[in-house]
């Protein structure tokens, strides 16, 4: 895909702004729109143009990325009065990058497809830092021709992006990937109770766990954050407890719709609910481990 392909981005939260910054830095013409216009300022500083409305964004875009909090926000933007589906979308490609349920992605694809848009769902693994470096992990669902159009753009955001099936398959893969991560922090907290009143500093504990056969990348890549948290100072999270809890609940809901139970995930959800009740929602997932270790 040529660098003169015009990119539109709907949603300038943390990830949407990171997408805009990365793609503008790769010399794509980028236009952004956000329901709260002043929250698009950081994207504008990175080189994106702020569209006054969705009609202007569509007119200036060949490929449209969406990155919003949840399905309610997406449906409002897509199906609401003067929303995305009210615009002429013939020939446009929509790449939906939020974390929502697979059947919600299918509903969006059908709604926008009726207006002529091609559609790919591609939620990603990784947070702002990897997005700015083009080092995300992408899970793409869509028809082969739509995927062929999406891959060159997604390649600028992802170190690896894979076509995993039709629309909705990307969302299912994202939920599957995030489920063990959410559960890890709860189980790590239980593991820490084995140490009793140990005086080991957080760096030693996290380092030994990271180097063990059970050490995940999240420990190795976020060593300082985990160490500081275990030493008693909760750290702001780029993928925080609120986000982890949201994705955990989505996985449980999706499994239930398919007639499957996730008993371990349900137990972890109770832990996340308790952590939120204690005001930890905006902190890093490592705070769940500290919370469990300290007796909730």
C-alpha positions in Angstrom: 0.0 0.0 0.0 1.4 3.3 -1.0 2.4 5.9 1.5 0.0 8.3 0.0 -2.9 6.1 1.2 -5.0 8.4 3.4 -5.6 7.1 6.9 -8.5 8.1 9.1 -8.6 7.3 12.8 -11.7 7.4 14.9 -10.9 7.5 18.6 -7.9 9.3 20.0 -7.5 7.6 23.4 -4.2 6.2 24.3 -4.0 3.6 21.5 -5.7 5.7 18.8 -3.3 8.5 19.5 -0.4 6.0 19.3 -1.7 4.7 16.0 -1.9 8.2 14.6 1.6 9.1 15.9 3.1 6.0 14.4 1.4 6.2 11.0 2.1 10.0 10.6 5.7 9.2 11.5 5.7 6.7 8.6 4.6 9.5 6.2 1.0 8.5 5.8 -1.5 11.4 5.6 -3.5 10.9 8.8 -6.8 12.5 9.8 -8.4 11.9 13.2 -11.8 12.4 14.8 -12.8 12.1 18.4 -16.2 12.6 20.1 -14.4 14.9 22.5 -12.4 17.1 20.1 -9.9 18.5 22.6 -8.7 15.0 23.3 -7.3 14.8 19.8 -4.7 17.5 20.5 -1.8 15.0 21.0 -2.5 13.3 17.7 -2.5 16.8 16.0 0.8 17.6 17.6 2.2 14.3 16.1 1.2 15.5 12.6 -2.4 14.4 12.2 -5.2 16.7 11.0 -8.3 16.9 13.1 -11.5 16.5 11.2 -14.5 18.6 12.3 -16.9 15.6 11.9 -17.2 12.1 10.5 -18.2 13.3 7.1 -15.0 15.2 6.7 -12.9 12.3 8.0 -14.5 9.9 5.6 -14.0 12.3 2.7 -10.3 12.5 3.5 -9.7 8.8 4.1 -9.1 5.7 2.1 -8.7 3.4 5.1 -10.4 4.1 8.5 -9.2 2.7 11.8 -11.5 2.6 14.8 -10.3 2.4 18.4 -12.9 3.0 21.0 -13.6 1.9 24.6 -16.4 -0.6 24.0 -19.1 -1.8 21.7 -21.6 0.8 22.9 -19.3 3.6 21.9 -18.5 1.9 18.6 -22.2 1.4 17.7 -23.0 5.0 18.6 -20.3 6.2 16.3 -21.1 3.8 13.5 -24.9 3.6 13.6 -25.9 6.9 15.3 -27.3 10.0 13.5 -24.6 11.3 11.1 -22.4 8.3 12.1 -20.0 6.3 10.0 -22.7 4.3 8.3 -24.5 7.5 7.2 -21.4 8.4 5.1 -20.6 7.2 1.6 -18.3 4.2 2.3 -18.0 2.7 -1.2 -14.4 1.6 -1.7 -13.4 2.4 1.9 -11.7 -0.1 4.2 -12.6 -0.1 7.9 -10.1 -1.7 10.3 -11.7 -2.1 13.7 -9.1 -2.4 16.4 -11.1 -2.2 19.7 -11.4 -5.2 22.0 -15.0 -6.3 21.8 -16.9 -9.6 21.3 -16.6 -11.5 18.0 -20.4 -11.3 17.3 -20.2 -7.5 17.9 -17.5 -7.3 15.2 -19.7 -9.3 12.9 -22.6 -6.9 13.5 -20.4 -3.9 12.8 -19.1 -5.5 9.6 -22.6 -6.2 8.3 -23.8 -2.7 9.2 -20.9 -1.0 7.5 -20.8 -3.5 4.6 -24.3 -2.5 3.7 -22.9 0.9 3.0 -20.1 -0.4 0.8 -17.2 -0.7 3.2 -14.8 -3.6 3.3 -14.1 -4.6 7.0 -11.4 -6.2 9.0 -11.4 -6.7 12.8 -7.8 -6.5 14.1 -7.5 -6.0 17.9 -3.8 -6.0 19.0 -1.6 -7.2 21.7 0.6 -4.6 23.3 0.2 -1.1 24.6 1.3 2.4 23.7 5.1 1.8 23.7 5.0 -1.1 21.2 2.4 0.8 19.1 4.8 3.8 18.7 7.6 1.4 17.6 5.4 -0.6 15.2 5.9 -3.7 17.5 2.3 -4.7 18.3 0.9 -8.2 17.7 -2.2 -8.2 15.4 -5.0 -10.6 15.1 -6.9 -10.0 11.9 -10.3 -11.3 10.9 -11.9 -10.6 7.5 -12.4 -11.7 3.9 -9.2 -12.4 2.0 -9.5 -9.3 -0.3 -10.1 -7.0 2.7 -7.1 -8.6 4.5 -4.9 -8.0 1.5 -5.7 -4.3 1.7 -5.3 -4.1 5.5 -2.0 -5.9 5.8 0.3 -3.1 4.5 -1.2 -0.6 7.0 -1.2 -3.0 9.9 2.4 -3.9 9.0 3.4 -0.4 10.1 1.8 -0.9 13.5 2.7 -4.6 14.2 5.8 -6.7 14.4 3.6 -9.6 13.5 0.1 -9.5 12.2 -1.7 -12.7 11.1 -4.9 -13.3 9.3 -6.7 -15.7 11.6 -10.0 -16.2 9.8 -13.3 -14.4 8.9 -14.6 -11.3 10.7 -14.8 -12.0 14.4 -11.9 -14.4 14.4 -9.5 -11.6 15.4 -11.7 -10.6 18.3 -11.8 -14.3 19.5 -8.0 -14.6 19.3 -7.5 -11.4 21.3 -9.8 -12.6 24.1 -7.9 -15.9 24.1 -4.5 -14.2 24.3 -5.5 -11.8 27.1 -7.3 -14.4 29.3 -4.0 -16.0 30.6 -2.5 -12.5 31.2 -5.4 -11.4 33.4 -5.3 -14.7 35.3 -1.6 -14.5 35.7 -1.6 -11.5 38.0 -4.1 -13.2 40.3 -2.1 -16.5 40.4 1.1 -14.6 41.0 -0.4 -13.0 44.1 -1.2 -16.5 45.4 2.4 -17.6 44.6 3.7 -14.7 46.6 1.9 -15.9 49.7 4.4 -18.8 49.7 7.1 -16.3 50.7 5.5 -15.4 54.0 7.3 -12.6 55.7 10.3 -12.7 53.4 12.5 -9.6 53.3 13.4 -10.1 49.6 13.1 -6.9 47.6 10.6 -6.8 44.8 13.4 -6.8 42.2 14.7 -10.1 43.5 11.3 -11.8 43.6 10.3 -10.6 40.1 13.7 -11.4 38.7 13.7 -15.0 39.9 10.2 -15.5 38.7 10.9 -14.0 35.3 13.9 -16.3 34.9 12.0 -19.4 35.9 10.3 -21.8 33.5 7.0 -20.1 34.5 8.1 -16.6 33.8 6.0 -14.7 31.2 7.1 -11.9 29.0 5.1 -9.4 31.0 7.5 -9.9 33.9 10.6 -9.6 31.7 9.4 -6.5 29.9 8.0 -4.7 32.9 10.5 -5.6 35.5 10.7 -2.1 37.1 7.0 -1.7 37.3 6.5 -5.1 38.9 9.4 -4.6 41.3 8.1 -1.2 42.5 4.6 -2.6 42.9 5.8 -5.6 45.0 7.7 -3.2 47.2 4.5 -1.4 47.9 4.1 1.4 45.4 1.3 0.8 42.9 2.2 2.0 39.4 -0.1 3.6 36.8 -0.9 1.1 34.1 -0.8 1.4 30.3 -2.9 -1.7 30.3 -4.5 -1.3 33.7 -6.7 -3.3 36.0 -9.8 -1.7 34.6 -8.8 -2.9 31.1 -7.8 -6.3 32.2 -11.0 -6.8 34.1 -13.0 -5.6 31.0 -11.3 -8.2 28.8 -11.6 -10.9 31.4 -15.4 -10.3 31.6 -15.7 -10.3 27.8 -13.9 -13.7 27.6 -16.3 -15.2 30.2 -19.3 -13.7 28.3 -18.1 -15.1 25.0 -17.5 -18.5 26.4 -20.9 -18.6 27.9 -22.5 -17.7 24.6 -20.7 -20.8 23.2 -21.9 -23.0 26.0 -18.6 -23.2 27.8 -17.7 -22.5 31.4 -14.5 -20.8 32.5 -14.4 -21.6 36.3 -10.8 -20.3 36.8 -11.6 -17.1 35.0 -14.7 -16.6 37.0 -12.7 -16.9 40.2 -10.1 -14.4 38.9 -13.0 -12.0 38.0 -14.0 -11.9 41.6 -10.4 -10.9 42.5 -10.5 -8.1 39.9 -13.8 -6.9 41.2 -12.4 -6.7 44.7 -9.3 -4.8 43.4 -11.5 -2.3 41.6 -13.6 -1.8 44.8 -10.4 -0.9 46.6 -9.7 1.8 44.0 -6.9 0.0 42.1 -8.6 0.2 38.7 -6.1 2.6 37.1 -3.0 0.8 38.3 -0.9 -1.8 36.5 -1.9 -5.5 36.6 0.9 -6.2 39.0 -1.2 -4.4 41.6 -3.6 -7.4 41.5 -0.7 -9.6 42.6 0.3 -7.3 45.5 -3.4 -7.0 46.4 -3.8 -10.8 46.7 -0.4 -11.2 48.5 -1.4 -8.7 51.1 -4.7 -10.4 51.9 -7.0 -8.3 49.7 
